[in-house]
């Protein structure tokens, strides 16, 4: 079962597409976080969603918010994907141990071996304030994340 609004967001430490370590706790007290889990780089729906975030990034930065996108791809795959799509926010690799962070958030599909489309709006205190989980083929509505941030 996915983490719910009101739950403390599980901390994690993952490598980004440039090999840097990113910890959720690094944002505590400093920024809100929109944590996006997505199945795989280079797939149609995922690419569309992440490019929409790229195109709307000021809507997040204006709200003192960092976007972190997590998939079960390797950092090497994410590096090429990020460069190809000009994604300027961290793409985090939950590759090994495979899906540990996705499982902690309750969004890992054991049968498919990847994360489903889970979104978690986390406030500066590290508490999940809004969440939505969509199936693999179902794109999310970016406007809903922004509404959730405005409610913080």
C-alpha positions in Angstrom: 0.0 0.0 0.0 1.3 3.4 -0.9 2.3 6.0 1.7 -0.6 8.3 2.5 -1.1 12.0 3.2 -0.1 12.7 6.8 2.6 10.0 6.8 6.3 10.9 7.4 8.0 10.5 4.1 10.5 7.6 4.2 14.0 9.1 3.8 16.2 7.7 1.1 19.6 8.1 -0.5 19.8 7.6 -4.3 22.3 8.5 -7.1 21.1 11.0 -9.7 21.7 11.0 -13.4 25.1 12.7 -12.9 26.3 10.3 -10.2 25.6 12.7 -7.2 24.0 11.4 -4.0 20.6 12.8 -3.3 18.9 12.4 0.1 15.3 13.4 0.8 16.5 14.6 4.2 18.7 17.2 2.5 15.6 19.2 1.6 14.1 19.1 5.1 13.6 22.6 6.5 14.6 24.1 3.1 12.2 23.1 0.3 9.0 21.2 -0.4 9.5 18.2 -2.7 7.4 16.7 -5.4 8.6 13.1 -5.6 7.6 11.5 -8.9 7.9 7.7 -9.5 7.7 6.6 -13.1 8.2 3.2 -14.8 10.9 3.6 -17.3 12.9 6.2 -19.2 12.4 6.4 -23.0 8.8 5.3 -22.9 6.0 7.4 -24.3 3.9 8.3 -21.3 6.9 8.8 -19.0 8.7 11.0 -21.5 5.6 13.1 -22.0 5.1 13.5 -18.2 8.7 14.4 -17.5 8.9 16.8 -20.4 5.7 18.6 -19.2 7.4 19.0 -15.8 10.5 20.4 -17.6 8.4 22.9 -19.5 6.5 23.9 -16.3 9.5 23.9 -13.9 9.0 27.5 -12.8 5.6 26.6 -11.4 7.5 24.4 -8.9 10.6 26.6 -8.2 8.3 29.6 -7.7 6.7 27.6 -4.9 10.0 26.8 -3.2 9.8 23.2 -4.4 12.3 20.7 -5.8 11.1 18.0 -8.2 12.8 14.6 -7.8 11.9 11.9 -10.4 12.6 8.3 -9.6 12.7 5.2 -11.8 14.3 1.8 -11.6 16.6 2.6 -14.5 20.4 2.7 -14.1 22.1 6.1 -13.7 23.7 5.6 -17.1 20.3 5.2 -18.7 19.0 8.2 -16.8 22.0 10.3 -17.9 21.3 9.7 -21.6 17.6 10.2 -21.1 18.0 13.5 -19.2 20.4 14.8 -21.8 18.2 13.8 -24.7 15.1 15.4 -23.2 16.9 18.4 -21.6 15.6 17.5 -18.2 17.2 19.9 -15.7 15.9 18.4 -12.4 17.3 15.3 -10.7 16.5 11.9 -12.2 17.1 9.4 -9.4 18.0 5.7 -9.9 16.3 3.2 -7.7 18.1 0.4 -9.7 20.0 -1.3 -6.9 19.0 -2.7 -4.6 16.3 -3.0 -7.2 13.2 -0.9 -6.3 14.0 -0.5 -2.5 12.7 3.1 -2.4 9.8 2.4 -4.7 8.8 -0.4 -2.3 9.2 1.9 0.7 6.7 4.2 -0.9 4.4 1.4 -1.9 4.6 2.0 -5.6 6.7 -1.0 -6.8 4.9 -3.4 -9.2 6.5 -6.8 -8.3 5.1 -8.5 -11.5 6.5 -5.8 -13.8 9.7 -5.1 -11.9 9.2 -1.3 -11.9 7.5 1.6 -10.1 4.0 2.6 -11.0 3.2 6.3 -11.4 3.2 7.5 -7.8 3.4 11.2 -6.9 4.0 12.5 -3.4 4.0 16.1 -2.4 6.2 16.4 0.7 6.4 19.5 2.8 9.5 21.1 4.3 9.0 19.1 7.5 9.2 15.8 5.6 5.5 15.0 5.8 3.5 13.7 2.8 0.7 16.3 2.2 -0.8 14.9 -1.0 -0.4 11.8 -3.1 -1.8 10.1 -6.2 -0.9 6.7 -7.6 -1.8 5.9 -11.2 -1.4 2.7 -13.2 1.4 2.2 -15.7 -0.5 3.5 -18.7 -2.2 6.4 -17.0 -0.6 9.8 -17.2 -0.9 12.2 -14.2 -2.2 15.8 -14.2 0.6 18.2 -13.3 -2.0 20.9 -12.3 -3.0 18.7 -9.4 0.6 18.8 -8.0 0.5 22.6 -8.2 -2.8 22.8 -6.4 -1.5 20.6 -3.7 1.6 22.8 -3.3 -0.6 25.9 -3.1 -2.5 24.3 -0.2 0.6 23.9 1.9 
